[in-house]
Amino acid sequence: MRGKLLFITGGLVGYVLGARAGRKRYDQIAAAANDLWNAKPVQRRVTEVRDAALELVGDVPTTLFKAGKKAVTQAAAKKKRAASKADAATTPATTATRHPAAAKPKPKPKAKPAANADDTAAI
């Protein structure tokens, strides 16, 4: 609350002082800033900074491509690991799940029931 009050007070003081200085003073400050910006030493530095920035920007697409490719590769590997862990957690890794035909026991032939004397007499 105190910071807000100080900020508002500073804004009001600046407005009052600026209004008292008037348009003439504003024009003087704007002209001085314009003269400073257009001075040869300042423009020379501006050109140097612009050229340096353009050189660095030339490397940005390559850097972004490499970073994007790395991120996609890592995400794909992480997804693959998570999928394999989920599969391992849901189904136990046994030979029965890997090779179901080889793991099934062969059915034994059923033995015929012994003939009872009662069965033969009925015929």
C-alpha positions in Angstrom: 0.0 0.0 0.0 2.8 2.4 0.9 4.6 1.7 -2.4 1.4 2.4 -4.4 0.9 5.7 -2.5 4.5 6.8 -3.2 4.1 5.9 -6.9 1.0 7.9 -7.3 2.5 10.8 -5.4 5.6 10.7 -7.7 3.4 10.7 -10.7 1.4 13.7 -9.5 4.6 15.7 -8.7 6.0 14.9 -12.1 2.8 16.0 -13.8 2.7 19.3 -11.9 6.4 20.1 -12.6 6.0 19.1 -16.2 2.9 21.3 -16.6 4.7 24.2 -15.1 7.7 23.8 -17.4 5.3 24.0 -20.4 5.6 23.2 -24.0 8.7 25.3 -24.6 10.8 23.2 -22.2 9.4 19.9 -23.7 10.5 21.1 -27.2 14.0 21.9 -25.8 14.4 18.4 -24.2 13.1 16.7 -27.4 15.5 18.7 -29.6 18.5 17.8 -27.4 17.6 14.1 -27.4 17.2 14.2 -31.2 20.6 15.9 -31.6 22.2 13.3 -29.3 20.7 10.4 -31.2 21.8 11.8 -34.6 25.4 12.6 -33.5 28.0 10.7 -35.5 29.6 8.8 -32.6 26.2 7.6 -31.4 25.2 6.5 -34.9 28.5 4.7 -35.4 27.8 2.7 -32.2 24.3 2.0 -33.3 25.6 0.6 -36.6 28.1 -1.6 -34.8 25.5 -3.0 -32.5 23.0 -3.6 -35.4 25.7 -5.4 -37.4 26.7 -7.6 -34.4 23.0 -8.4 -33.8 22.5 -9.4 -37.5 25.6 -11.7 -37.3 24.1 -13.4 -34.2 20.7 -13.7 -35.8 22.3 -15.6 -38.6 23.1 -18.4 -36.2 19.6 -18.4 -34.6 17.8 -20.6 -37.2 20.6 -23.3 -37.0 20.6 -23.2 -33.2 16.8 -23.4 -33.0 16.7 -26.3 -35.4 19.3 -28.2 -33.4 17.5 -27.5 -30.1 14.1 -28.5 -31.6 15.5 -31.7 -33.0 17.1 -32.6 -29.7 13.8 -31.9 -27.8 11.8 -34.0 -30.2 14.3 -36.9 -30.0 14.2 -36.8 -26.2 10.4 -36.6 -26.1 10.1 -39.6 -28.4 12.6 -41.6 -26.4 10.8 -40.7 -23.1 7.5 -41.8 -24.6 8.9 -45.0 -25.8 10.4 -45.8 -22.4 7.1 -45.0 -20.7 5.2 -47.2 -23.1 7.6 -50.1 -22.6 7.4 -49.7 -18.8 3.6 -49.7 -19.0 3.6 -52.9 -21.1 6.0 -54.5 -18.7 3.8 -53.5 -15.7 0.6 -54.9 -17.2 1.8 -58.2 -18.7 4.5 -60.3 -17.0 7.4 -61.1 -19.3 7.2 -64.9 -19.6 7.7 -67.2 -22.5 4.0 -67.9 -22.5 3.3 -64.3 -23.5 6.1 -64.1 -26.0 5.5 -67.5 -27.7 2.0 -68.7 -26.9 2.0 -71.7 -29.3 5.2 -73.1 -27.9 4.2 -72.6 -24.3 0.9 -74.4 -24.4 1.1 -78.0 -23.2 -0.1 -80.6 -25.7 -3.4 -82.1 -24.7 -3.2 -85.7 -23.6 -5.4 -88.2 -25.3 -8.3 -89.1 -23.1 -8.4 -92.6 -21.9 -11.5 -94.6 -22.8 -13.5 -95.7 -19.9 -13.2 -99.3 -19.1 -16.1 -101.4 -20.2 -18.4 -102.4 -17.3 -20.3 -105.5 -17.3 -23.4 -103.5 -17.1 -22.6 -101.6 -20.3 -22.1 -104.8 -22.3 -25.2 -106.4 -20.9 -27.4 -103.5 -22.1 -26.5 -104.1 -25.7 
